Each structure stands twice: as C-alpha cells, then as structure tokens.
Amino acid sequence: MAMIEYTFVRCDGTNADFIENCRLLDEDLDRRVGKVIQRDKYHQYNQLDKIHEALMVYHEGRPAGGGAIRAYDETTMELKRVFVRPEYQGKGVGSALVAGLIEWAKELGYKRMILETGALLAESCHVYKKLGFSQIPNYGAYVNMPESLCMGKDL
C-alpha cells in the first residue's frame, strides 16, 4: 500500500485556507458538542488575528487540515485550532500536524506546550495522549469551565 504524501505549509492566521479550516472546525464542534456545551463563550479565545504560527497540511494541493500555536507565556506555547477535514481523519494527518507544531514550538525555544480540548472529543484526546500529552489542571480562561479538558507536555 502506497504512503499518502502530504505537504506542510507554515503560515499565520490570515491564510485563507487556515481561516476556512477554522470555520470548518467551528462547524464540526457545533455539530458534535453544541447541544451539550454553550460554545459562544470560547469565541474570544480563538481570534485568528493573534495567530502568528499556523500550519496547514495539503494533499495533492487540497487542504487536509491545519492548526496553530500561540505563545502563552515566555516558556509555554499553546496549541490552538487543530482540525483535520473529515475525508482525511484516521489517516495520521492529525498526529503529523500536531508533531509539526511541536517541532515549530521547539525551534522557537519554548519548553512546554499546553492545550484545551474536551472529553467529548475522544479522537482528539487520543492523538494528544499518543504524542505524550497528559491531563493538567484547567488553566487561564478554562479554570471555571468544567467541560474543558486541559493537557500539557514538556518539550
């Protein structure tokens, strides 16, 4: 069986493909958890103008997924807006994408990575655990959001 080849492109929050990927992520989250969680309270933490390091994944010129990292403090980078389009899910794209973002954070000199997800997003949690993330106490804006699940990893 031939390996599927992907191209990774570094960009920022102004990239049209990244913006569309984030729109699809929000649509997916609304569909999957919107009936359980009031998602509008998260909007303020997902502004794309504050994203300076985004990574898009392409297959044969078509966007397959994307994600970003954003400085949380001097030593910690936060993983943001990770989404793999449905037709590419389950094919290792998410793991490769997050691994690429981890490498970028290391290149920038960060020592730790944190993220916020939710227990309802089992596939995402699986990818993060596979890459060495473990649950941490909820941080920052997520402290009083019991539906949030925060994870961290030393780089």
N, C-alpha and C positions, 0 to 999 in steps of 0.2 A: 504494500500500500504506500503510495507516494505521500510525502510530507506536504502539507499545505504551507505555502510561503506567504509570510506577512511582511509588510513594510511598516516601520515605526517612524513617525514624524513628530519632532518636538515643535511646539507652537505655544500660543498663550490663549487666554480667554476670549480673544477677539476673532479667533479662527472660526470661519463659517461652519466647517464640519464639526468642530468641537461644540459650538453653540447648538447645532441640530442634535448632536449626541446627547447633550444635557436636556434638551426638550423631550427627547425620546425616553430618557431616564425618568424625568418627572411624570410623564405619561404612564410609564410602567409602574412606578411607585404608587401613583394614584389608583391604578387598576388593582395592584396586588395588596396594598395596605391602607388605601384611602378610606375604606369602610370601617377600619379599626382605629386608625390614627388620624388626628387632625393635622394634616401636613403643612398648612399655611404658616405655622409658627417656625418652620425650618427655612422659609424663603430667605430671610435676612442673612442666613449663614452660608448661602450658596450663590452669592453675587459673583458673576463672571469677571467683572472689571478688576477684581482683586486677585485673579488667577494670572500668574506670570509664567508658570511652568505647567504646560499641558502636554499630553502625549496622545496622539491619535494612531490607531492601528488600521492599516488598509490591506485588503486582499484584492488583487487584480484591479487596483485603482479605486475600489469602493470602500467606504468607511465600514470597518468591522466593530469598532469600539473606541473608547477613549477614557481618559481620566486625568487627574491633575494632582499636584502637590502645592501646598501653600505654607509658608513659614508660620509656625505657631508661636515660637519664641526663638531665642538665639541658637538653641541646640536641637530643637524639635520641629519636625516637618509634619504637617497634617495631610493625609490622603483625602482627596475630595472628588466627587462627581464621577466615580468609576461606573461605567456601563458598557456592556457588550451587547450588541444587537442580537435579537433572538436567533437569527439564522446561523450565528457564529458561537452561540453558547454551547458549552460542553465539549469544546474542541481545544481547550488550553489557552484560548486568547486572553481570558481574564487573568490567569496566572502569569502569562508572559507580560501582559500590560502592567500589572502591579509590580512584578520583578523589575521592569524597566524604570518605573517610577522610583523604586527603592534605590536602584543604581544611581539615578539622577540626584536624589537627595544626598547620597554618599559623596558624589562628585562635588556637590555644593558645600560639603563639610558638616552636614547635620549628623547627629549622634543617635537620634531616636525618631521613630515615626509613630504617629497616633492616628486613629480614625474613629468615626462614629458610623454605626450601621444599626440594624435592628434584628432581634431574634427571629422575627418573621421572615427575614431574608436568608434562609438557610444556605442557599448556594453561595452567596457572598461570604458568609461566615466560614464555610468550608474552604474556600480559596484562601482567605486570610489566615486561617489556622494552619493550612498546608504550607504557607510561606513563613510561618514562625510567629505570627501574632497571637497574643493571648489576651483574655479579658482583663481590663483595668477598671478602676472606679471611673464613673462618668465624670468628664472634665468640662470646664468652661460653661458654655451655654446649655450643655446637656445634663448638668448636675441634677436638675429637678424635672427631668424627662424620663420617667421610668421605662418607657417603651424604647428608649435608646440603649444600645449596647456599644460600649467603647472598648477599643482594643489598642494594644501598643506593642512595639517591637524595638529592641536595641539594634542599631545599625552597626 
